[in-house]
Amino acid sequence: MIRRDDLRRFLTDWSPYELAWVDVPGAPTPEQVDEIALTMGTMNLDEPALPEMVGSRVWFSGHDDCYVTVESTNSVVPPAILGRLMALLVGSALVDESPVDVPDPDDAIAETLIEQSPCWVGRLGTVSDDSVTVDLSAVAGRWRLGHQLPERVDRTVTYDVNQRVWHSFSR
């Protein structure tokens, strides 16, 4: 458990590997933790989760680096998570034997993407010594392992390795 005020610090070094979390007001009792786990484990993913968890403001579920689901009443959280996922994806293309530090894209990039579509599929595009692109496809619903990746690319986000800045443009 972490305090709500510690969320930004948590996201700073965050990795999405098999992670599920829900924000709750106050310190839950062991019984409440069991109830939250049961709710999260049995919910229909096509329905919003937060109404089932009274007082919660954030619900996140992630599987490896394949997919995540985020619900939040705080408009800062989804763009922060989307930005971190893009930075992690770009970092995976740049790392060799030593760690790399890829900053998150400007919040406006992730906010614009979320405004355009609630569901995106992203994959590495072109990788060079100077830049790395993330190709993004807006999809109608949740993507899962076993689903074919979309062939079209709706947006491309480019990370400039030398200047350490992000650029976004439509196709």
C-alpha positions in Angstrom: 0.0 0.0 0.0 1.1 3.6 -0.7 -0.4 6.9 0.2 -2.2 8.9 -2.5 0.4 11.6 -2.2 3.1 9.2 -3.1 1.6 8.2 -6.5 3.9 10.5 -8.6 7.0 9.2 -6.8 5.8 5.6 -7.3 5.3 6.2 -11.0 8.9 7.6 -11.3 10.5 4.2 -11.2 7.4 2.1 -12.1 7.4 -1.0 -14.3 4.1 -2.5 -15.4 4.9 -6.1 -15.0 1.9 -8.0 -13.6 0.7 -5.0 -11.6 -2.8 -4.3 -10.3 -3.6 -1.5 -7.9 -6.5 0.4 -6.6 -6.6 3.7 -4.8 -8.6 3.6 -1.6 -9.4 6.3 1.0 -7.6 5.8 4.3 -6.0 2.5 5.5 -8.2 -0.4 4.6 -8.9 -3.2 7.0 -7.8 -6.8 6.1 -11.4 -7.5 5.3 -11.6 -4.5 2.9 -8.4 -5.6 1.2 -10.0 -9.0 0.6 -13.2 -7.4 -0.7 -11.2 -5.2 -3.1 -9.2 -8.1 -4.3 -12.3 -10.1 -4.9 -14.0 -7.2 -6.7 -10.9 -6.6 -8.9 -10.6 -10.3 -9.7 -14.2 -11.0 -10.6 -15.2 -7.8 -12.4 -16.3 -7.6 -16.0 -13.6 -5.7 -17.8 -16.1 -4.1 -20.1 -17.7 -2.3 -17.2 -16.2 0.6 -15.2 -14.4 -0.6 -12.1 -14.4 2.5 -9.9 -18.2 2.6 -9.2 -17.8 -0.9 -7.6 -15.0 0.4 -5.2 -16.6 3.3 -3.3 -14.2 6.1 -2.6 -11.5 4.9 -5.0 -10.1 7.3 -7.5 -7.7 5.1 -9.5 -7.8 1.6 -10.7 -4.9 0.1 -12.8 -4.3 -3.3 -14.2 -1.3 -4.2 -16.3 0.1 -7.4 -17.8 3.8 -7.3 -18.6 4.5 -4.7 -21.3 1.6 -6.0 -23.3 -1.4 -4.0 -22.1 -2.8 -1.9 -19.3 -6.2 -0.7 -18.2 -6.5 2.6 -16.2 -9.5 4.3 -14.7 -9.1 7.5 -12.8 -11.1 10.4 -11.5 -7.8 12.3 -11.5 -7.1 13.6 -15.0 -3.4 13.6 -14.3 -3.0 9.8 -13.9 -3.9 8.3 -17.3 -1.5 10.7 -19.3 1.2 10.0 -16.7 0.9 6.3 -17.2 0.6 6.5 -21.0 3.7 8.7 -21.1 5.7 6.3 -18.9 4.7 3.4 -21.1 6.0 5.2 -24.2 9.2 6.1 -22.4 9.7 2.4 -21.3 9.0 1.2 -24.9 11.6 3.7 -26.4 14.1 2.8 -23.6 13.8 -0.9 -24.6 15.0 0.0 -28.1 17.9 2.0 -26.8 19.3 -0.2 -24.0 22.2 -2.4 -24.7 24.2 -3.5 -21.6 23.7 -0.4 -19.5 20.5 1.3 -18.4 19.2 4.3 -20.3 17.2 7.3 -19.0 14.4 8.2 -21.3 12.2 11.1 -20.0 8.5 10.8 -20.3 6.9 12.8 -23.1 5.3 16.1 -22.4 1.9 15.7 -20.8 0.2 17.4 -23.8 1.2 14.5 -26.1 -0.4 11.8 -23.9 -3.4 14.1 -23.1 -4.0 14.6 -26.8 -3.8 10.9 -27.5 -6.4 10.1 -24.7 -8.7 12.9 -26.1 -8.6 11.2 -29.5 -9.2 7.7 -28.3 -9.5 5.8 -25.0 -7.8 2.7 -26.5 -4.4 2.6 -28.2 -2.1 -0.1 -29.4 1.5 1.0 -29.6 4.6 -0.6 -31.0 8.2 0.4 -31.9 8.5 2.0 -35.3 11.8 3.1 -36.8 14.8 2.9 -34.6 18.1 4.7 -35.4 21.0 6.3 -33.5 19.2 9.6 -33.6 15.6 8.8 -33.0 13.0 6.1 -32.0 9.4 6.2 -33.1 6.4 4.7 -31.4 3.6 3.8 -33.9 0.2 4.1 -32.3 -3.1 2.7 -33.6 -6.5 3.8 -32.1 -8.7 0.7 -31.6 -12.4 0.3 -30.8 -11.9 -1.9 -27.7 -9.3 -3.5 -25.5 -6.5 -5.4 -27.2 -5.3 -8.6 -25.7 -2.6 -11.2 -26.5 -3.7 -13.3 -29.4 -5.4 -10.4 -31.2 -3.8 -9.3 -34.4 -2.0 -6.0 -34.2 -3.6 -3.2 -36.3 -1.9 -2.6 -39.7 -2.7 1.1 -39.9 -0.9 3.7 -37.8 -2.9 6.7 -36.6 -0.3 8.6 -34.8 3.5 8.5 -34.5 5.4 9.8 -31.5 9.1 10.3 -32.0 11.8 10.5 -29.4 14.9 12.5 -30.4 17.8 10.7 -28.7 20.3 13.5 -29.0 18.0 16.3 -27.8 16.1 14.1 -25.4 12.8 15.5 -26.5 9.5 14.0 -27.9 7.6 15.1 -31.0 4.1 13.9 -32.1 2.4 14.0 -35.4 -0.6 12.5 -37.2 -0.3 10.2 -40.2 
